Amino acid sequence: MTVGPGLIDVHVHGGGGHSFFTQDRSRIEAYAAWAPRNGVTSFLVSTVGNGPDETEAILEALAPAVGHTSGAEVLGFHLEGPFINPVRHGAFPPGMLRAPSLEEWERFDAAAGGNIRQVTLAPELPGALPLIHAIDRAGGIPAMGHTDATTAECAAGFEAGIRHVTHLFNAMRPIHQREGGPIVAALLEDRATCELICDGTHVDPAPLRMAYRVLGPSRTVVVTDNLHLAGMEATSGRFAGEEVTVTGAKAAKADGTIVGSVATMDTHFRNTLEFLGVDLATAFRLCSTNPAGVAGAAGRKGQIEPGFDADMVLLDGELRVRLTVCRGEVVFDGR
């Protein structure tokens, strides 16, 4: 048996049939009760609405859940959008996207009660740099993602305050020998941490290992990018009004666009050892300690140390979750 700090997911849109694209707080509470079976003891609610009014309403409705769920703890919000590049919108409908706006950001921040920990945006968009400054001043982490930025535009974003990169490789300009773009810029930016989705579908294991060799254990953050379909037997579902099909770990639209992963966090943890070639202690760092820093909880989460929350996971010899403890309480017992 192996005991380690509880896993922390800073990029997750739901799971177990529960979606975060909602104003229904009970969906968050239900996910928090379900997630510990996968070793998750805390998480960021990753969400955005269809327009600023809906985004504001979602944040306002869900804000009371921060720090007040049974089971896995809500550490705050990750706002993935709406300030992203339409060229790299991924699974988000173009109608959900907005130009960077300080006024809208202030509305969102107020609605969330100051609990927005991460904002994914495209630094090349007009108005993005002042917005990056504002997010940084408010205590959030500006994150580069869903971007078509050039290397120079990425550099400007990092200078403005970007300190994190959302799902490296996915929904961003690919590498070209004459224009490295966001992937190369992110790998070379020592001030930034980078998310890696280790489901074996979003990114092939070879580039994941290449990225890890550059990033090392201090700058790598493993995330799931899970949808509500994660951890279920469903072969299909809906996202943003469109039909999606589940194949293996992948949920995709009819045109092949990946909508998200259905491989749960414990699967990502096991894949981290295989894909990145790391040991158990390092895998816990990438799946717990480093995510705690992104979520603003480095002083109380992500390590088994005196003074930290008693969030722990017990794994068997095959690294399957057998017991999960959240804040000193056994919330999942699969022994």
N, C-alpha and C positions, 0 to 999 in steps of 0.2 A: 504494500500500500504506500501511496505517496500523499503527503499533505502539503498544500501550497496555499498562497493567498487566493481569495475568490477572484474569478475572472471578471474583467470590466470591459464592456462593449460601448465605445463612444460613437459608433456609427451603426445604428440599428433602427429600422422603421417598424418593427413589430415581430411577431412570431406566435406560434401556437394558435393561429386564427385571430390574433388581436392586432389591429392596425393602429399606428400613431397618427395617421392622417384623419383626425377626428376631434370633435369637441367633447367627446364622452370620456370623462375621467375614469370611468369603470374599466375601459379598455386598457388603460395604463396599469391600473391596479391588478387586472387579470394577468397581464403580461408579467408583472413583477412577481406574482405568485407562481407562474409557470416557468420562468427563466432559470431558477436555481437548479432544476433538474439537468440543466446543461452546464452547470458550474458557475453561472453568472450571478454575482452578488451586488452589482451596481451597474448603472448604464446612463447614457444620455438619450433623451427622447429626440430622435431625428425626424423632423417634420417641416412642412411648409404648406401654405394654403393656396387656393386658386384666387389670387388677388390679395391686396393688402388687408382688406377688411376681414377676409376669412382667416388669413394668417394671424392677425391680431386676436380674433375670436378664439382660435385654437390655443394660442399661447395663454390667453387669459383664463380659459376654461381648465387647462391642464396644469397651470402654475401651482395650484394648491397641492399637487401630488409630489412636488419636489421635497424630498426628505421626509415624506409622510406616507410611504407605502409599506405594507407588510411584505416580507420576502426581500427580493432585490430592491435596492434603494435607487430612486431617481436622483441623479446628481445635477440635473439641469437639462438644458436644451441644446441641440445641435440644429441650427437653421441651415438646411441644405438648399440654398436658393433664398429668395427668387432672383438674386443679382448674379446670374450666370449667363454665359455666352450661348445664344441660340444655336450657334454652329456646333456646340458640344453639349446640347441639352440632355443627351442620354435618353432616359425613359420619361423624363418630365415633359408634359405637353407644352409646346411653345407658348400657349396662352397663359401659363403660370409664371412666365419669366417677366422680370422688371428691370429697368435701368437702375443702377445704384442710386439710392436716395437717402440722404441724411434724415429727412423728415420721416420717411417710412421706418428707417432703423430705430429712431427714437420712439416711435409708436410701438414697435415690436418689443424693444427693451423694457418699456414701461409695462406693457401687457404681461410680459414674462416675469415681472417683479425683480428684474435685474439678474435673472437666472439663465441667460443665454451664455453658454460657455464657449461655443464654437459657431462661426458663420462661414459657410463655404461660398466663395465668390470668385469671379473672374477679374484679375487685376487690370486687364487691358481695356475694360469698358470705361467709357467716360464717366467721371465722378467716382470711380472705385477707390482712388488713392485717399481722398479725404474721408471716405467711409471706413477704410482700413484704419486710419488714425482714430476715428471715433469709436470703433469697436474695441481697439486696443485700450483707449482711455477708459472705457466702461468696464474693463476687466475681462472681456471676452478674448478668444483667440481667433484672429482673422486667418482663414484657411484658403489656400488656392485650390480650385477645383472646377470642373466643367468649364475648361478654359482653352482658348486657342492662342494664348499669348506667345509672343516671341521670347527669346532669351532675354533681350533688353527689357521687355515689358515685365517679365518675371522679376528681374533684378530691381526694377522700380517698386514692384509690390513688396519684395522682401525689405527694401529700405524703408518703405512706409509702415511696416510692422507685421507682415505675414510671417507666421511662425509655425505653420502646419500645412500639410498637403493632403487633400482628400483623395482617397483611393488612387494612389499613384498608378499610372498607366491607363486607367479607365477614364473615359469621357474627357480626354485632353489630346491636344495636338501630338501626334507621334514623333519619334526621333527622326531627324533627317541629317545627313552628314554635313549639310551647309546651314542648318538651323536646328540647334538642339532642342529648343522649345522648353516647355515646362518640366518634362521628365529629366532632362540633363540638368536644367537649372536647379531643380529640387534636390537631386542627388548631390550636387556640388555646394549647396547652401548649408553650411554647418549649423546655422541658427534654427533650422527647421526640422521638425519631425515629419515622418511620412507614414500614411496608412498603407498597409498591404492587405488585400483580401486573399486569404489563403484557402479558398475552396477548390482550387484546381481548375476552375472554369473561367472566372473573371480574368485571370492571368495564368499563363503557363508557368509551371514551377521553375523553369530555367531562368526567365527574367526576374522572377521573385528572388532567386538565390543571387543573381547578379546584383540586384538592388541592395540586398542585405549586405553583401560584401563591401559596398560603399558606405551604406548607412551605419552599419554596426549595431550593437545592442542598445546604444543610447538614443538612437534616432528612429527606431522602428516601432510602429504601433500596429498590432494586428487587429483588424475589425471584421465584422461579418457582412455589413450592408444587407442584413436580413429583411425580408418582407414578412407580412403576416402569415404567409404560407410556409414559413420555416418550421421544421419539426413536425410536419403533418404528412399524411398519406396522399394528399390531394395531387392530382396530375394537371389541374388547371385552376384558374381563378381570375380575378379582375384587379387591375391597377389603373387608377385615374380614368375609369370608364372603359378601359380596353381589356380584351381577353388576353390572358397570358397562359403559356403552357410550361409545365414543370418537367424538365428532363435532367435526371441526376441532381446536381447541386444548383442547377440554373433554372431561373424563371425568365422567360423571354416572350416578347410580342411576336405576332405572326411574321413580321419582317426580319426577325432575328435579333432585334435590339434587346440586350440583357436588361431586365428590369431590376433584378436583385438576386441575392443568394438565398437558398433555402437550407444551406448547411449550417448547423447550429455552432455556437461558440466552442463547445468541447471538440467538435470535429476540426475546427480551425486550429485549436490548440495542438491536437495530434498532428495535423498537417504541417504546423510550424516546425516541429522537430524533423519531419521528413523532408519538406521542401527547402527549408533554410539551413538544414544541417546543424542545428543547435542542440545543446543539452537541456535537461529539464529545468534547471535554474534559469537559464536564459529564456526559455519558452514562457515561464511565468513572468519574467520581466517584460517581455513583449506583449503579453496578453493581460497583464494586471498592473505592474508597477508603472510602466510608461503611459498606458491609458489613464491612470489616476492623475498623472501630471497634466494631461490634456484637459481633463475634466475639472481641474482646479482642486483636486482632493489629495494631492501628494502627501500632505501632512497627516492623513488619517486612513488612507486606503492604499491597497496595492502591495503591502508588505505585512509579514507577521512579525511585529515588533511591539515592545511595550508602548502603550499610549495610542496605538492604532486600533481602529474598529476590528472586532473579532469576526472578520469575514474570511472564511476558509473553505477549501474544497478537498475532499478525500477521493483519490483516484485509485482504482485497482491496478493489477499488473498490466492490463491492456489499456490503461489510461482512460477507463470509463468512469463516469461520475457515480460515486456510491453514497456520498454524504455531502451536503452543503450547509454551511453555517453563515447566517447573516446577522451581524451585530450581536453575536453571542447566542443566537437562537438557531436550533436545528430546523431548517425549513424544507429540506428534502432529505429523505432517508430511503435509499434504494438498496440497502444491504440485504 
